[in-house]
Amino acid sequence: MNFKYTLDDKRYHTFNYYLKTKYKQKIAKISLNADFTCPNRDGTSGIGGCLFCSDSGSGDFAGDPKDSLQLQFDKVSQMMKRKWPDCKYIAYFQANSNTYGSVKKLKETFEPFVNKKDVVGIDIATRPDCLNDEIIEYLADLNQRTDLWIELGLQTIHEESAQWFNRGYSLSVFEKALHQLREHNISVCVHIINGLPVETSEMMLQTVEYLAGQDIQGIKIHMLYALKNSRIAQYMEAHQIDFMEREAYIDLVVHQLELLPPHVVVQRLTGDGKQDELYGPLWSIKKVTILNDITKRMKALDTYQGQRYPRS
């Protein structure tokens, strides 16, 4: 079979397909660290952050916050230009919660990239509880002037799981933020995590079933992984809890993709810890083989994204 939203042998709506069909050329994301913090770290919503979050606010592959954003961007874009001379970019504000600040600070952060040469869009990772009315209004204006994505870290729909990893907000907060963003036609990508030790596979499928019924444009599916000396590594070790097995993860992701509407862009299907800092699961290091095996499994089952999505 030929799946509509792919340019290769994938059976899900790849980010590569989305970018190439929209821009007709090579587009690369450049991860930036704007040195924001998080309400779940400073005491506003909680202390210590989410249990799985790294010291860098899950921006381990973003730039060095000691460098200016322009320098961070230039360092990476210059390397990419050598490989893809005609490449254009998306400025990806990855680390921590990038709308946790005043509108003045947000403008100082994002505006230099709106009309920057070779930048086609801006991608902002944040939390639903960092989107007040004034910030939503600014993002709506920004969306008129650049291709804007907002990434929201939901992780799970289950409140008991959210309390376990100290998310710091309820599902209703996510729903309100999503509704406000979509009122202004802002594209939203939602993050979820598979392998939370307090969840069954059925609970993880329920999170995707829920999102399949929401007005989202993209999804990032992560596996739970831990870096050495992190809080989650200490927890897993103390409680003698194992990470999700590789084959179980692949099977689960295939079933999750079957539930998603075909138009939802799949921006990620694995976790991505630094190899020399990884505590577990060690099988997650081989990212390409995981992706290849997801594709092989979908072919073997003759399935595709949306196969089990209910059509009206």
C-alpha positions in Angstrom: 0.0 0.0 0.0 1.0 3.6 -0.4 0.4 5.9 2.6 -0.6 9.4 1.5 1.6 11.4 3.9 5.1 10.0 3.2 7.8 10.3 0.6 9.6 7.1 1.5 8.5 3.7 2.9 7.0 5.0 6.1 3.4 4.3 7.0 2.9 7.4 9.2 2.8 11.1 8.5 6.4 12.0 8.7 7.8 15.4 9.6 10.0 15.0 6.6 6.9 14.8 4.4 5.3 17.8 6.0 8.4 20.0 5.6 9.3 19.0 2.0 5.7 19.3 0.7 5.2 22.7 2.4 8.5 24.3 1.6 9.7 22.3 -1.4 13.3 22.2 -0.1 15.5 21.1 2.8 14.4 22.5 6.2 16.2 21.9 9.4 15.3 22.7 13.0 17.9 24.5 15.1 17.5 23.9 18.8 18.0 27.0 21.0 18.3 27.6 24.7 16.8 31.0 25.6 17.6 30.5 29.3 13.9 30.4 30.4 13.0 28.5 33.6 9.8 26.7 34.5 6.9 27.3 37.0 7.4 23.7 38.1 10.9 24.5 39.2 10.7 27.9 40.9 7.8 27.1 43.2 5.0 28.7 41.3 3.5 25.3 40.4 6.0 23.0 42.1 9.6 22.4 43.0 12.2 20.3 41.2 10.4 20.1 37.9 8.9 17.0 36.4 10.5 13.8 37.7 11.9 12.9 34.3 13.1 16.4 33.3 16.9 16.9 32.9 18.9 19.7 34.5 18.8 21.5 31.1 15.0 21.5 31.1 14.9 18.7 28.5 17.0 20.9 26.2 20.0 18.6 26.2 20.6 19.1 22.5 19.9 22.9 22.5 22.5 25.5 22.4 24.7 26.8 25.2 22.7 29.5 27.2 26.0 31.3 27.8 25.9 32.1 24.1 23.5 34.6 22.6 20.6 33.2 20.7 22.1 34.6 17.5 25.4 32.9 18.1 23.7 29.6 19.0 21.8 29.8 15.8 24.8 30.8 13.6 27.0 28.0 15.0 24.6 25.3 13.9 23.3 26.9 10.7 26.9 27.3 9.4 27.6 23.6 9.9 24.4 22.7 8.2 25.1 25.0 5.2 28.2 23.0 4.5 26.1 19.8 4.1 23.0 21.5 2.6 24.0 24.8 0.9 20.3 25.8 0.2 18.9 24.7 3.6 16.5 26.9 5.4 15.6 26.7 9.1 13.1 26.6 11.9 14.2 28.3 15.1 13.3 25.8 17.8 13.1 27.2 21.3 13.5 23.9 23.2 14.8 24.1 26.7 12.4 24.7 29.6 9.1 26.7 29.2 9.6 29.3 26.5 6.5 31.4 27.3 7.3 31.6 31.0 7.9 35.3 31.1 6.6 38.7 30.2 5.4 39.5 26.7 8.3 42.0 26.6 10.8 39.1 27.2 9.0 36.9 24.7 9.3 39.7 22.0 13.0 40.2 22.8 13.4 36.4 22.3 11.4 35.6 19.2 11.2 38.8 17.2 14.8 38.7 15.9 14.0 35.4 14.2 10.7 36.5 12.5 12.4 38.1 9.4 15.9 36.5 9.9 17.4 35.4 6.6 16.7 31.7 5.8 14.4 31.2 8.8 10.9 30.0 7.7 9.3 29.4 11.0 9.5 29.4 14.8 8.8 26.5 17.1 8.2 27.2 20.8 8.2 24.5 23.5 6.2 25.4 26.6 3.7 24.3 29.2 -0.1 24.9 29.0 0.0 26.8 32.3 2.5 29.3 30.8 -0.1 30.7 28.3 -2.1 33.6 29.8 -4.5 35.8 27.6 -1.8 38.4 27.0 0.7 35.8 25.8 -1.9 34.1 23.6 -2.7 37.4 22.0 1.0 38.0 21.2 1.4 34.4 19.8 -1.7 35.1 17.6 0.1 38.1 16.2 3.3 36.2 15.8 1.4 33.5 13.9 0.4 36.1 11.3 4.0 36.9 10.6 5.8 33.5 10.6 5.0 29.8 10.5 4.5 29.2 14.2 4.3 25.9 16.1 3.6 25.6 19.8 4.7 22.4 21.5 2.9 21.4 24.7 4.2 18.8 27.1 1.1 16.9 28.1 2.8 13.4 28.5 -0.3 11.6 29.7 -4.1 12.2 30.2 -4.1 10.3 33.5 -4.2 12.6 36.6 -2.6 10.0 38.9 0.3 9.6 36.5 0.7 13.3 36.3 0.8 13.6 40.0 3.4 10.8 40.2 5.9 12.7 38.0 4.9 16.1 39.4 3.5 17.7 36.2 2.0 20.5 38.2 -1.2 21.2 36.2 -4.5 19.3 35.4 -5.8 18.1 32.1 -8.4 20.9 32.0 -5.5 23.4 31.9 -4.2 21.7 28.8 -7.6 21.7 27.2 -8.1 25.4 27.8 -4.7 26.3 26.3 -5.2 24.1 23.3 -8.6 25.7 22.7 -7.2 29.2 22.9 -4.3 28.4 20.6 -6.6 26.8 18.0 -9.0 29.7 18.1 -6.1 31.7 16.5 -5.2 28.9 14.1 -1.9 28.3 15.8 -0.4 24.8 15.1 0.0 22.7 18.2 2.3 19.7 18.7 1.7 17.6 21.8 4.3 15.6 23.6 3.5 12.2 25.3 5.7 9.7 27.1 5.4 5.9 26.9 6.8 3.8 29.6 5.8 5.6 32.8 6.1 2.9 35.4 2.7 3.8 36.9 0.9 3.1 33.6 -0.2 0.1 31.7 0.0 -0.1 27.9 -3.8 0.4 27.8 -3.4 3.7 29.7 -0.8 4.8 27.1 -3.2 3.9 24.3 -5.9 5.9 26.0 -3.7 9.0 26.0 -3.4 8.7 22.2 -7.2 7.9 21.8 -7.9 11.1 23.6 -5.5 13.2 21.5 -7.0 11.6 18.3 -10.2 13.4 19.2 -8.5 16.8 19.9 -7.7 19.5 17.4 -3.9 18.9 17.3 -1.6 19.2 14.3 1.4 17.2 15.5 2.6 14.8 18.1 5.9 13.7 19.6 6.0 10.3 21.1 8.8 9.8 23.6 10.0 6.8 25.5 10.8 7.3 29.2 14.5 7.4 29.6 16.8 8.6 32.4 20.2 10.3 32.5 22.8 9.3 35.0 22.3 11.0 38.4 18.9 12.3 37.4 15.9 12.1 39.8 14.1 9.6 37.6 17.2 7.3 37.5 17.5 7.4 41.3 13.8 6.6 41.5 14.0 3.6 39.1 17.0 2.3 40.9 15.6 2.7 44.4 12.3 1.0 43.5 14.0 -1.6 41.3 11.7 -0.7 38.4 12.7 -1.6 34.8 12.3 0.5 31.8 10.0 -0.5 29.0 11.3 -3.3 26.8 12.3 -2.5 23.2 9.8 -4.9 21.5 7.0 -3.8 23.8 7.7 -0.2 22.9 7.7 -0.9 19.2 4.4 -2.7 19.4 2.8 0.0 21.5 3.9 2.8 19.1 2.5 0.9 16.1 -0.9 0.6 17.8 -0.8 4.3 18.8 -0.1 5.3 15.2 -3.1 3.3 14.1 -5.3 5.4 16.4 -4.1 8.8 15.2 -5.8 10.7 12.4 -3.7 10.5 9.2 -3.3 14.3 9.0 -1.5 14.6 12.4 2.2 15.1 11.8 4.4 12.7 13.7 7.5 14.8 14.6 9.1 12.2 16.9 8.8 8.5 17.8 11.6 7.9 20.3 13.4 9.5 23.2 16.8 11.0 22.7 19.2 11.0 25.6 22.9 11.7 25.2 24.7 8.4 24.9 27.5 9.1 27.4 25.0 10.4 30.0 22.3 7.7 29.6 21.3 5.5 32.5 18.6 3.6 30.6 17.1 2.1 28.7 20.3 1.4 26.8 18.5 0.1 23.8 17.2 3.6 23.1 20.7 4.7 21.9 20.1 3.0 18.5 17.4 5.5 17.4 17.6 4.7 13.7 17.1 0.9 14.2 14.1 1.6 16.4 12.5 3.7 13.7 13.3 1.1 11.1 11.8 -1.6 13.2 8.6 0.4 13.7 8.3 0.6 9.9 9.1 -3.1 9.5 6.4 -4.0 12.0 3.8 -1.8 10.3 4.6 -3.5 7.0 4.4 -6.9 8.5 1.0 -6.1 9.9 0.0 -4.3 6.8 -1.1 -1.3 8.9 -0.7 2.4 8.8 -1.4 5.6 10.7 -5.1 6.1 11.1 -6.1 2.5 10.3 -8.1 2.3 13.6 -9.1 6.0 13.6 -12.9 6.3 13.5 -14.1 8.0 10.3 -17.4 9.9 10.3 
